């Protein structure tokens, strides 16, 4: 079976390379891909990493095969990425957690505000808890990294570029 070229696929790949050359962090590359091409956050992260749906399905199998979880397919990934389009299914918090592991982010970053609002309360609480834990861990990393440096020099790289700047300011 041959794969059809994806509309905008070459443009996404070119944008990804250009932003990587500028040393943009993954989350900002995903945000920009989503903004420019109208991709969902879930699809934008996949494109930001330069992964095909088949590659994501393979990584899913690597993570979940030992536990006997159901296999992921490109068709299911596509349906999750296109949610809430007709005929698609909302990804659960558990599904988002596995995608987040594959994409090196948090489940919350893989949801639009509208998708987040549609989550059932128990799932929203789980997504929020993971986000809070990740935020605390990032803050701890900055404090631990402060071996003799001034604290204000330890601006997380993921916050840049800000207002078009490609590197953090020197203070």
C-alpha positions in Angstrom: 0.0 0.0 0.0 1.4 3.4 -1.0 1.1 6.3 1.2 -0.4 9.5 -0.2 1.6 12.6 0.3 0.1 14.7 3.0 -1.0 18.3 2.0 1.6 20.7 3.4 3.9 17.8 4.4 6.9 19.2 2.7 6.2 22.6 4.1 5.9 21.2 7.6 9.2 19.4 7.2 10.9 22.5 5.9 9.5 24.6 8.7 10.6 22.0 11.2 14.2 22.1 9.8 14.3 25.9 9.8 13.1 26.1 13.4 15.5 23.4 14.5 18.3 25.3 12.9 17.3 28.3 14.9 17.4 26.1 18.0 13.7 26.4 18.8 12.5 24.0 21.5 10.1 21.2 20.5 7.0 22.7 22.2 7.4 25.9 20.3 8.0 24.1 17.0 4.8 22.2 17.6 2.9 25.4 18.4 4.1 27.0 15.2 3.2 24.0 13.1 -0.2 24.0 14.6 -0.7 27.7 14.1 0.5 27.7 10.5 -1.1 24.5 9.3 -4.2 24.2 11.5 -3.0 20.9 13.0 -4.3 19.7 16.3 -1.7 19.8 19.1 -1.4 16.0 18.9 -0.6 16.1 15.2 1.6 19.2 15.6 3.8 17.4 18.1 4.2 14.4 15.8 5.2 16.7 12.9 7.5 18.7 15.2 9.4 15.5 15.9 9.4 14.5 12.2 7.6 11.2 12.8 5.1 9.4 10.6 2.0 7.8 12.0 3.6 4.4 11.3 6.7 5.4 13.3 4.5 6.5 16.2 2.6 3.2 16.1 5.9 1.4 16.3 7.0 3.4 19.3 3.6 2.8 20.9 4.1 -1.0 20.4 7.5 -0.8 22.0 6.0 0.9 25.1 2.8 -1.1 25.4 3.7 -4.6 24.0 5.1 -5.8 27.3 1.9 -5.0 29.1 -0.3 -6.5 26.5 -2.1 -3.3 25.5 -3.9 -3.0 22.3 -1.8 -2.2 19.2 -1.9 1.3 17.8 -2.4 1.9 14.1 -1.9 4.8 11.8 -5.7 4.9 11.3 -6.3 5.2 15.0 -3.6 7.9 15.4 -5.2 9.8 12.5 -8.6 9.6 14.2 -7.1 10.9 17.5 -5.3 13.7 15.7 -8.5 14.8 13.9 -10.8 14.7 16.9 -13.5 16.1 17.2 -14.2 15.7 13.5 -17.1 13.3 12.7 -16.2 9.7 13.0 -13.3 10.2 15.3 -12.8 9.3 18.9 -11.6 11.4 21.9 -8.3 10.2 23.2 -8.5 9.3 26.9 -6.1 10.5 29.5 -4.3 7.1 29.3 -3.9 7.4 25.6 -2.7 11.0 26.0 -0.2 9.8 28.6 1.3 7.3 26.1 1.5 9.9 23.3 3.1 12.3 25.8 5.7 9.7 26.6 6.5 9.2 22.9 6.5 12.9 22.2 8.5 13.9 25.3 5.9 16.3 26.6 2.9 16.3 28.9 -0.6 15.1 28.1 -2.0 18.7 28.6 0.3 20.0 25.8 -1.4 17.5 23.4 -4.9 19.1 23.9 -6.4 22.2 22.6 -8.3 24.3 25.1 -11.6 23.0 23.7 -10.5 19.4 23.9 -9.3 19.9 27.4 -12.7 21.4 28.4 -14.5 18.3 27.0 -12.5 15.8 29.1 -14.6 14.2 31.8 -13.6 15.6 35.2 -11.6 12.5 36.4 -9.5 12.6 33.3 -9.0 16.3 33.5 -7.8 15.9 37.1 -5.3 13.2 35.9 -4.0 15.4 33.1 -3.7 18.4 35.5 -1.8 16.3 38.1 0.7 15.1 35.4 1.2 18.8 34.3 1.8 19.9 37.9 4.3 17.1 38.5 6.2 18.0 35.3 6.2 21.7 36.2 7.6 20.9 39.7 10.2 18.6 38.2 11.4 21.4 35.7 11.6 23.9 38.6 13.7 21.5 40.6 16.0 20.9 37.6 16.6 24.7 37.5 17.4 24.9 41.2 19.7 21.9 41.0 21.5 23.4 38.0 22.2 26.6 39.9 25.7 25.7 41.0 27.2 29.1 41.5 25.1 30.8 38.7 22.8 33.7 39.4 19.2 32.3 39.4 18.0 34.8 36.8 20.5 33.3 34.3 18.7 30.0 34.4 15.8 30.8 32.2 14.4 27.6 30.7 15.4 27.3 27.0 11.8 26.2 26.2 10.6 29.8 26.8 12.6 31.0 23.8 12.3 32.4 21.3 10.3 35.2 22.9 9.1 38.1 20.7 11.3 36.7 17.9 14.5 36.4 19.8 16.3 33.1 19.1 18.4 33.1 22.3 17.7 34.1 25.9 18.9 37.5 26.9 22.2 38.0 28.7 21.5 39.7 32.1 
